[in-house]
Amino acid sequence: MKTQALVVRFLQSRFANYFVLFFIAISIASIILGSFSELSPYQGWLFSITHLSSFVFLLEYIARIYTAPAMRPTMNPHRARLKYLFSFYGFVDFVAILPCVLSYIYWDTPVMHIIILPYIFIIFKLIRHSRSFRLIGEALLLVREELYTAYTACFIIICFSAILMYFIERNAQPEAFNNIGDGLWWAVVTFTTTGYGDIYPITPLGKLLGSIISLIGIAMIAIPTALIGSSFINIMQKRQKRLDDARENKKDNQA
């Protein structure tokens, strides 16, 4: 248990955090740079960076499996490890080690490109190691019930307007509104006020419906924005209060 506690302390240290963040950053950079044809002569170097990073992630993955009982002391050691393995972070950590593990089996074969593809999930490792991403997650978690309600209402409005627009426009332009799926695409684009212009109503009733949906979309988008904004303010105020209380306690102890 002492060894596990030491490993846990190391994993939670600032050095380990920045060390893993560095390899996450260069892995993402190598994947992006590997898509440029001008850099094709350096594909080997870029893959080497990915391979080295996934080896670091493999060591982290093993360490987290080993320390899972210490992270969940109230659970049985085997259950604690299974809990981690089948958690969101466990899945992301597992995907991050694929290039390191499978490259020895499928080296220099077309399968290597398929192995690299799910590696983009390492972006989600930033949630654990980045304070900013954790803050976003905390803010969303705080207003999750309100967001469920808001997005459920948006989903209902989109489905209703998509079906209605399909029946309004299908005779006037069957090539644009061939099915309700096309109507859903139009509804999402209009509701979010993106307006790509690839599908749009041409009948007077369709234009009226499109105008109403656009206005509703502007109002509905403001709801999640306000909820998340208020959640951020609430979290920052609580953190500031904790810092102020810590400073006051420190002054009292010194006095």
VOVO-335088 format. One record per residue: residue in three letters; x, y, z of N, C-alpha, C, O in turn. Coordinates in steps of 0.05 Angstrom, whole numbers, padded with zeros to 5 digits, always signed. Layout:
REM residues N
alaXYZXYZXYZXYZ;...
This chain:
REM residues 255
met+00016-00024+00000+00000+00000+00000+00017+00025+00000+00010+00046-00012;lys+00041+00024+00014+00058+00047+00014+00068+00054-00014+00070+00077-00022;thr+00075+00033-00029+00084+00037-00057+00062+00049-00074+00067+00067-00089;gln+00038+00039-00071+00015+00050-00085+00010+00079-00078+00005+00095-00096;ala+00013+00085-00053+00009+00113-00044+00030+00131-00057+00024+00154-00065;leu+00055+00122-00058+00076+00138-00071+00071+00142-00100+00075+00164-00111;val+00062+00121-00114+00056+00123-00143+00032+00142-00147+00033+00158-00166;val+00012+00141-00130-00011+00159-00132-00002+00188-00128-00010+00206-00143;arg+00016+00192-00108+00026+00219-00103+00041+00229-00128+00040+00253-00134;phe+00056+00211-00140+00071+00219-00164+00052+00226-00187+00056+00246-00201;leu+00032+00209-00192+00013+00214-00213-00002+00240-00210-00010+00253-00229;gln-00007+00248-00185-00021+00272-00179-00003+00297-00176-00012+00319-00172;ser+00023+00293-00180+00042+00315-00177+00041+00333-00202+00032+00324-00223;arg+00051+00357-00198+00051+00376-00220+00070+00367-00242+00065+00371-00266;phe+00093+00355-00234+00112+00346-00254+00100+00325-00273+00102+00327-00297;ala+00087+00305-00261+00074+00284-00277+00052+00295-00295+00049+00287-00318;asn+00038+00314-00284+00016+00327-00300+00027+00340-00325+00017+00336-00347;tyr+00047+00357-00321+00059+00372-00344+00074+00353-00362+00075+00357-00387;phe+00086+00332-00351+00101+00312-00367+00082+00299-00387+00088+00296-00411;val+00059+00289-00377+00039+00276-00394+00027+00296-00414+00022+00290-00437;leu+00021+00320-00404+00010+00341-00422+00029+00347-00445+00020+00351-00468;phe+00055+00347-00440+00074+00352-00462+00072+00330-00483+00071+00337-00507;phe+00070+00305-00475+00068+00283-00495+00041+00283-00509+00039+00275-00532;ile+00020+00292-00495-00006+00294-00508-00005+00315-00530-00015+00311-00552;ala+00008+00338-00523+00010+00360-00543+00026+00352-00567+00018+00358-00590;ile+00050+00339-00563+00066+00332-00587+00053+00309-00603+00057+00307-00627;ser+00037+00292-00589+00023+00271-00604+00002+00283-00622-00001+00276-00646;ile-00014+00302-00611-00035+00315-00628-00021+00330-00651-00031+00330-00673;ala+00001+00344-00645+00016+00358-00666+00026+00340-00688+00024+00346-00711;ser+00036+00316-00680+00047+00298-00700+00024+00286-00718+00028+00282-00742;ile+00001+00282-00706-00022+00272-00722-00031+00293-00742-00037+00287-00765;ile-00032+00318-00733-00040+00341-00751-00019+00344-00773-00026+00346-00797;leu+00007+00345-00766+00028+00348-00786+00029+00325-00805+00037+00328-00829;gly+00022+00301-00796+00023+00278-00814+00003+00278-00836+00005+00263-00855;ser-00017+00296-00834-00037+00298-00855-00028+00316-00878-00042+00317-00899;phe-00006+00330-00875+00004+00347-00897+00022+00331-00916+00042+00318-00907;ser+00016+00332-00941+00031+00317-00961+00060+00327-00963+00078+00312-00970;glu+00064+00353-00958+00090+00365-00959+00109+00353-00938+00134+00353-00942;leu+00098+00342-00917+00114+00330-00896+00116+00300-00898+00125+00287-00878;ser+00109+00289-00920+00110+00260-00924+00138+00248-00920+00140+00225-00910;pro+00159+00262-00927+00186+00251-00921+00192+00247-00892+00209+00232-00884;tyr+00177+00261-00875+00181+00260-00846+00161+00242-00832+00158+00243-00807;gln+00146+00226-00847+00125+00209-00835+00137+00190-00814+00125+00185-00793;gly+00161+00180-00820+00173+00162-00801+00179+00175-00774+00175+00164-00753;trp+00190+00200-00775+00196+00215-00751+00170+00221-00736+00169+00219-00711;leu+00150+00229-00750+00124+00236-00737+00112+00212-00724+00101+00214-00702;phe+00114+00189-00737+00103+00165-00724+00120+00157-00700+00109+00146-00681;ser+00146+00162-00701+00163+00155-00679+00155+00172-00654+00156+00162-00631;ile+00147+00197-00659+00138+00214-00637+00112+00202-00625+00109+00200-00601;thr+00094+00194-00643+00069+00181-00634+00075+00156-00618+00062+00150-00598;his+00094+00140-00628+00101+00115-00615+00113+00119-00587+00106+00106-00568;leu+00131+00139-00586+00144+00146-00560+00123+00156-00540+00123+00149-00517;ser+00104+00173-00550+00083+00183-00532+00065+00161-00522+00058+00161-00499;ser+00058+00143-00540+00040+00121-00531+00054+00103-00511+00041+00090-00495;phe+00081+00101-00513+00096+00085-00493+00094+00099-00466+00091+00085-00446;val+00096+00125-00465+00093+00140-00440+00065+00136-00429+00061+00132-00405;phe+00045+00136-00448+00017+00132-00439+00013+00103-00429-00003+00098-00411;leu+00029+00084-00440+00027+00057-00431+00037+00055-00402+00025+00041-00386;leu+00059+00068-00396+00070+00068-00369+00049+00081-00349+00045+00071-00327;glu+00037+00102-00358+00016+00115-00342-00008+00097-00338-00019+00095-00316;tyr-00016+00082-00359-00038+00064-00358-00033+00042-00338-00051+00035-00322;ile-00009+00030-00339-00002+00009-00320-00002+00020-00291-00011+00006-00273;ala+00009+00044-00288+00010+00056-00261-00018+00061-00250-00023+00057-00226;arg-00036+00070-00267-00064+00075-00258-00079+00049-00251-00095+00049-00233;ile-00073+00028-00266-00085+00002-00260-00074-00007-00233-00089-00017-00216;tyr-00048-00004-00229-00035-00013-00204-00046+00003-00180-00050-00009-00158;thr-00051+00029-00183-00059+00046-00160-00089+00049-00158-00098+00064-00140;ala-00104+00035-00174-00134+00038-00173-00144+00031-00145-00162+00046-00135;pro-00134+00010-00131-00144+00005-00104-00139+00028-00084-00155+00033-00067;ala-00116+00042-00088-00110+00064-00070-00127+00088-00076-00134+00104-00059;met-00135+00091-00102-00153+00113-00110-00182+00108-00100-00197+00127-00096;arg-00189+00082-00097-00216+00075-00087-00213+00056-00064-00218+00032-00066;pro-00205+00067-00041-00199+00050-00018-00223+00035-00006-00219+00014+00007;thr-00247+00044-00011-00271+00031+00000-00279+00007-00017-00297-00008-00008;met-00267+00003-00040-00275-00019-00058-00255-00042-00056-00232-00038-00048;asn-00264-00065-00064-00246-00088-00067-00225-00082-00089-00232-00070-00109;pro-00200-00090-00085-00178-00083-00104-00185-00091-00133-00180-00076-00151;his-00196-00115-00136-00203-00124-00163-00226-00108-00175-00225-00100-00199;arg-00245-00101-00159-00268-00085-00168-00258-00056-00174-00268-00044-00193;ala-00239-00046-00159-00229-00019-00163-00214-00018-00190-00217+00002-00205;arg-00199-00039-00196-00185-00039-00222-00205-00042-00245-00201-00029-00266;leu-00225-00059-00242-00245-00062-00263-00261-00036-00267-00268-00028-00289;lys-00266-00022-00245-00280+00004-00246-00264+00024-00263-00276+00038-00279;tyr-00238+00024-00259-00221+00042-00275-00220+00033-00304-00223+00050-00322;leu-00216+00007-00309-00213-00003-00337-00238+00003-00354-00235+00008-00378;phe-00261+00002-00342-00286+00006-00357-00297+00034-00353-00320+00039-00361;ser-00282+00052-00342-00290+00080-00340-00283+00095-00365-00270+00085-00383;phe-00293+00119-00367-00287+00136-00390-00257+00141-00393-00245+00138-00415;tyr-00244+00148-00371-00215+00153-00372-00200+00127-00378-00179+00128-00391;gly-00210+00105-00368-00197+00079-00374-00198+00073-00403-00178+00063-00414;phe-00220+00079-00416-00223+00074-00445-00203+00093-00460-00190+00084-00479;val-00203+00118-00453-00185+00137-00467-00156+00130-00463-00140+00131-00482;asp-00149+00122-00439-00121+00113-00433-00114+00088-00449-00091+00085-00458;phe-00133+00070-00452-00128+00045-00468-00124+00052-00497-00105+00041-00510;val-00140+00069-00508-00137+00077-00537-00110+00090-00541-00098+00087-00562;ala-00101+00105-00521-00076+00120-00524-00052+00102-00526-00031+00110-00536;ile-00054+00077-00517-00031+00059-00518-00031+00041-00543-00013+00025-00547;leu-00052+00043-00559-00054+00025-00582-00031+00026-00602-00020+00005-00609;pro-00021+00050-00609+00002+00051-00628+00026+00037-00617+00041+00024-00632;cys+00031+00040-00591+00054+00027-00579+00052-00003-00579+00071-00017-00584;val+00028-00014-00572+00024-00042-00569+00022-00056-00596+00035-00077-00601;leu+00006-00045-00614+00000-00058-00640+00020-00053-00662+00020-00068-00682;ser+00036-00032-00659+00055-00027-00680+00075-00049-00684+00086-00053-00706;tyr+00081-00064-00662+00100-00086-00665+00088-00109-00681+00103-00125-00693;ile+00062-00111-00681+00048-00133-00696+00043-00125-00725+00047-00141-00743;tyr+00034-00100-00729+00026-00091-00755+00045-00070-00767+00036-00053-00783;trp+00070-00070-00759+00089-00051-00769+00092-00053-00800+00093-00075-00811;asp+00092-00029-00813+00096-00028-00842+00074-00043-00858+00080-00055-00878;thr+00049-00041-00848+00026-00052-00862+00005-00030-00864+00006-00011-00848;pro-00015-00033-00882-00036-00013-00884-00053-00010-00859-00066+00010-00855;val-00052-00031-00842-00068-00031-00817-00059-00009-00798-00074+00000-00781;met-00033+00000-00801-00022+00020-00783-00039+00046-00785-00041+00059-00764;his-00049+00052-00809-00065+00077-00811-00091+00074-00796-00101+00094-00785;ile-00102+00050-00794-00127+00045-00779-00121+00047-00749-00138+00056-00733;ile-00097+00038-00741-00089+00039-00713-00087+00067-00703-00095+00074-00681;ile-00076+00084-00721-00071+00113-00713-00098+00127-00711-00100+00146-00695;leu-00118+00119-00726-00144+00134-00728-00157+00138-00700-00164+00160-00693;pro-00161+00116-00684-00173+00120-00658-00155+00135-00638-00164+00143-00616;tyr-00130+00140-00646-00111+00153-00628-00119+00182-00623-00110+00195-00604;ile-00137+00192-00640-00147+00220-00636-00162+00223-00610-00166+00245-00601;phe-00170+00201-00598-00184+00202-00572-00165+00212-00550-00175+00218-00528;ile-00139+00213-00555-00121+00223-00534-00128+00253-00528-00119+00263-00507;ile-00142+00266-00545-00150+00294-00539-00166+00294-00513-00164+00314-00498;phe-00181+00273-00508-00197+00272-00483-00180+00268-00458-00190+00272-00436;lys-00155+00260-00462-00137+00259-00439-00132+00287-00427-00124+00290-00404;leu-00136+00307-00444-00133+00334-00434-00152+00341-00412-00146+00358-00395;ile-00175+00327-00412-00195+00333-00391-00184+00327-00364-00189+00342-00345;arg-00169+00305-00362-00157+00298-00336-00133+00316-00328-00130+00324-00305;his-00116+00322-00348-00091+00335-00342-00092+00366-00346-00073+00380-00338;ser-00114+00376-00357-00116+00405-00361-00136+00417-00341-00159+00408-00339;arg-00127+00437-00326-00144+00451-00306-00168+00464-00320-00190+00465-00309;ser-00163+00475-00344-00184+00489-00359-00207+00470-00367-00230+00477-00364;phe-00199+00446-00377-00219+00427-00385-00235+00416-00360-00259+00412-00362;arg-00221+00413-00338-00235+00404-00314-00254+00425-00304-00276+00418-00294;leu-00247+00450-00308-00266+00472-00300-00291+00472-00318-00313+00476-00308;ile-00287+00467-00344-00310+00465-00362-00328+00441-00354-00352+00444-00353;gly-00315+00418-00349-00331+00395-00340-00346+00400-00315-00369+00391-00312;glu-00333+00414-00296-00346+00420-00270-00370+00439-00275-00391+00435-00262;ala-00367+00458-00292-00388+00477-00298-00412+00463-00311-00435+00468-00305;leu-00406+00446-00330-00428+00431-00344-00442+00412-00325-00466+00408-00327;leu-00427+00399-00307-00438+00381-00288-00457+00395-00269-00477+00383-00260;leu-00451+00419-00262-00466+00435-00243-00494+00441-00254-00513+00443-00238;val-00496+00445-00280-00523+00452-00292-00532+00431-00312-00547+00437-00331;arg-00525+00406-00307-00531+00384-00326-00562+00380-00328-00571+00375-00350;glu-00577+00382-00306-00606+00378-00307-00619+00400-00325-00636+00395-00341;glu-00610+00425-00321-00621+00447-00336-00614+00444-00366-00630+00450-00383;leu-00589+00435-00371-00581+00431-00399-00597+00409-00412-00604+00411-00436;tyr-00602+00387-00397-00619+00365-00408-00646+00376-00416-00656+00370-00438;thr-00658+00393-00399-00684+00404-00405-00683+00422-00430-00701+00420-00448;ala-00663+00439-00431-00661+00458-00454-00656+00443-00480-00669+00449-00500;tyr-00638+00423-00480-00632+00409-00505-00655+00390-00513-00658+00384-00536;thr-00670+00380-00493-00694+00364-00500-00714+00381-00514-00726+00372-00534;ala-00718+00405-00504-00737+00424-00518-00727+00430-00546-00743+00431-00565;cys-00701+00434-00549-00689+00439-00576-00694+00416-00595-00701+00419-00618;phe-00690+00392-00584-00694+00367-00600-00723+00365-00610-00728+00358-00633;ile-00741+00370-00592-00770+00368-00599-00777+00389-00621-00791+00382-00640;ile-00767+00413-00618-00773+00434-00637-00761+00428-00664-00773+00431-00685;ile-00736+00417-00664-00723+00410-00689-00738+00388-00704-00743+00390-00728;cys-00745+00367-00689-00760+00345-00702-00787+00354-00713-00794+00347-00735;phe-00801+00370-00697-00827+00379-00706-00825+00396-00731-00840+00393-00750;ser-00806+00415-00731-00803+00433-00754-00792+00418-00779-00800+00425-00801;ala-00775+00397-00775-00765+00382-00797-00787+00366-00811-00789+00366-00836;ile-00805+00354-00795-00827+00339-00807-00847+00357-00821-00856+00351-00843;leu-00853+00380-00808-00871+00399-00820-00860+00411-00845-00875+00413-00865;met-00835+00418-00846-00823+00430-00870-00822+00410-00892-00825+00417-00916;tyr-00817+00385-00886-00816+00364-00907-00843+00362-00922-00844+00361-00946;phe-00865+00362-00907-00891+00360-00919-00899+00386-00934-00915+00385-00953;ile-00888+00409-00925-00894+00434-00938-00879+00437-00965-00890+00446-00984;glu-00853+00428-00965-00836+00433-00988-00832+00410-01006-00820+00413-01028;arg-00840+00386-00999-00833+00362-01015-00844+00363-01044-00831+00353-01062;asn-00867+00376-01048-00879+00378-01075-00866+00400-01091-00863+00398-01115;ala-00858+00422-01077-00846+00445-01091-00818+00439-01099-00809+00448-01121;gln-00802+00425-01083-00774+00419-01089-00767+00391-01078-00754+00389-01058;pro-00777+00370-01092-00771+00343-01083-00742+00335-01083-00734+00317-01068;glu-00725+00349-01099-00697+00342-01099-00683+00352-01074-00663+00341-01065;ala-00693+00374-01061-00681+00385-01037-00692+00371-01012-00677+00364-00994;phe-00719+00367-01012-00732+00354-00989-00741+00327-00998-00765+00322-01001;asn-00722+00309-01002-00728+00283-01012-00740+00265-00991-00755+00246-00996;asn-00732+00270-00965-00742+00254-00943-00741+00272-00918-00731+00294-00918;ile-00750+00260-00895-00750+00276-00870-00721+00280-00860-00716+00299-00846;gly-00702+00262-00869-00674+00267-00861-00664+00293-00872-00649+00307-00859;asp-00671+00300-00897-00664+00326-00908-00677+00348-00892-00665+00369-00888;gly-00702+00343-00883-00715+00363-00867-00701+00367-00840-00699+00390-00830;leu-00690+00346-00829-00675+00348-00804-00650+00364-00808-00642+00380-00791;trp-00636+00359-00830-00612+00375-00836-00619+00405-00838-00605+00422-00827;trp-00640+00411-00853-00649+00439-00855-00655+00450-00828-00648+00473-00822;ala-00670+00435-00811-00678+00445-00785-00654+00451-00767-00654+00471-00754;val-00635+00433-00767-00611+00437-00750-00596+00462-00759-00588+00479-00743;val-00592+00464-00785-00577+00487-00796-00591+00513-00791-00579+00534-00785;thr-00618+00513-00794-00634+00537-00790-00636+00544-00761-00633+00567-00753;phe-00640+00523-00744-00644+00528-00715-00619+00539-00703-00621+00556-00684;thr-00596+00531-00712-00570+00541-00701-00562+00567-00715-00541+00578-00710;thr-00579+00577-00733-00574+00602-00749-00548+00601-00765-00536+00621-00770;thr-00540+00576-00773-00516+00573-00789-00522+00581-00818-00508+00597-00830;gly-00543+00569-00829-00553+00577-00856-00533+00572-00878-00523+00591-00890;tyr-00527+00546-00884-00508+00540-00906-00520+00547-00933-00504+00553-00952;gly-00546+00547-00936-00558+00555-00962-00561+00532-00981-00569+00536-01004;asp-00553+00507-00973-00556+00484-00992-00585+00475-00993-00593+00465-01014;ile-00600+00477-00972-00628+00471-00971-00643+00494-00958-00636+00502-00936;tyr-00663+00504-00971-00679+00526-00960-00707+00525-00972-00710+00516-00995;pro-00727+00535-00958-00755+00535-00968-00759+00556-00990-00747+00577-00990;ile-00777+00550-01008-00784+00569-01030-00814+00576-01030-00822+00595-01043;thr-00830+00560-01016-00858+00567-01014-00863+00588-00992-00847+00589-00974;pro-00885+00604-00995-00890+00624-00974-00893+00612-00946-00883+00623-00927;leu-00907+00590-00944-00911+00577-00918-00885+00566-00907-00879+00568-00883;gly-00868+00556-00925-00842+00546-00917-00824+00568-00907-00809+00565-00888;lys-00825+00591-00921-00809+00614-00913-00817+00624-00885-00801+00633-00869;leu-00844+00624-00881-00855+00633-00855-00845+00614-00833-00836+00624-00811;leu-00846+00588-00838-00837+00569-00818-00807+00572-00813-00798+00571-00790;gly-00791+00576-00835-00763+00580-00832-00756+00605-00815-00737+00604-00799;ser-00771+00626-00819-00766+00651-00803-00772+00646-00774-00757+00655-00757;ile-00794+00632-00768-00801+00627-00740-00780+00609-00727-00772+00614-00704;ile-00771+00589-00741-00751+00571-00730-00725+00586-00724-00711+00581-00704;ser-00717+00604-00742-00693+00620-00738-00695+00637-00713-00676+00639-00698;leu-00718+00650-00709-00722+00667-00686-00722+00650-00660-00711+00658-00640;ile-00735+00627-00661-00735+00609-00638-00707+00600-00632-00699+00598-00608;gly-00692+00593-00653-00664+00584-00649-00647+00604-00635-00631+00597-00617;ile-00650+00630-00642-00634+00651-00629-00641+00652-00599-00623+00655-00583;ala-00667+00649-00593-00675+00650-00564-00666+00626-00549-00657+00628-00526;met-00668+00602-00562-00661+00577-00548-00631+00574-00544-00623+00563-00523;ile-00615+00583-00562-00586+00581-00559-00576+00598-00536-00556+00591-00523;ala-00591+00620-00530-00583+00637-00508-00586+00623-00481-00573+00631-00461;ile-00605+00603-00479-00610+00590-00453-00586+00574-00443-00577+00579-00421;pro-00575+00555-00459-00551+00541-00450-00527+00559-00445-00512+00555-00426;thr-00524+00580-00461-00502+00599-00458-00504+00613-00430-00484+00616-00416;ala-00529+00621-00423-00533+00635-00397-00528+00615-00374-00517+00622-00354;leu-00538+00590-00378-00535+00570-00356-00505+00564-00351-00496+00564-00328;ile-00490+00560-00373-00462+00553-00370-00446+00577-00359-00428+00574-00343;gly-00453+00601-00369-00440+00626-00359-00444+00630-00329-00426+00636-00315;ser-00469+00626-00320-00475+00629-00291-00461+00608-00275-00452+00613-00252;ser-00458+00584-00286-00444+00562-00272-00415+00569-00269-00403+00564-00248;phe-00402+00580-00290-00374+00588-00288-00371+00609-00267-00352+00608-00251;ile-00388+00629-00266-00386+00650-00246-00389+00639-00218-00374+00647-00200;asn-00408+00620-00215-00412+00608-00189-00387+00593-00179-00379+00595-00156;ile-00375+00577-00198-00351+00562-00191-00327+00581-00184-00313+00576-00164;met-00324+00602-00200-00302+00620-00195-00305+00635-00168-00286+00640-00154;gln-00330+00642-00161-00335+00655-00136-00329+00637-00112-00318+00646-00092;lys-00337+00611-00115-00331+00592-00094-00301+00588-00091-00291+00587-00068;arg-00286+00587-00113-00257+00584-00112-00244+00608-00099-00226+00606-00083;gln-00254+00632-00106-00243+00656-00095-00248+00657-00065-00232+00667-00049;lys-00272+00648-00057-00279+00648-00028-00261+00629-00013-00252+00635+00009;arg-00255+00605-00025-00237+00586-00012-00209+00598-00009-00196+00595+00012;leu-00200+00613-00030-00173+00625-00028-00173+00647-00007-00153+00649+00008;asp-00194+00663-00006-00196+00684+00015-00196+00672+00043-00183+00683+00061;asp-00211+00651+00046-00213+00637+00073-00186+00626+00080-00178+00627+00104;ala-00172+00614+00060-00145+00603+00066-00126+00625+00074-00109+00621+00092;arg-00127+00648+00061-00110+00671+00068-00116+00681+00097-00098+00687+00112;glu-00142+00682+00103-00150+00692+00129-00140+00672+00151-00130+00681+00172;asn-00143+00646+00146-00134+00626+00165-00104+00628+00169-00093+00625+00191;lys-00089+00633+00147-00060+00635+00149-00052+00659+00165-00033+00657+00181;lys-00066+00681+00162-00061+00706+00178-00066+00701+00207-00051+00710+00225;asp-00089+00687+00212-00096+00682+00240-00075+00663+00254-00068+00668+00277;asn-00066+00644+00239-00045+00626+00250-00019+00640+00256-00005+00635+00276;gln-00012+00659+00238+00013+00674+00241+00011+00693+00265+00030+00698+00279;ala-00014+00704+00268-00018+00722+00291-00018+00707+00317-00021+00719+00339;
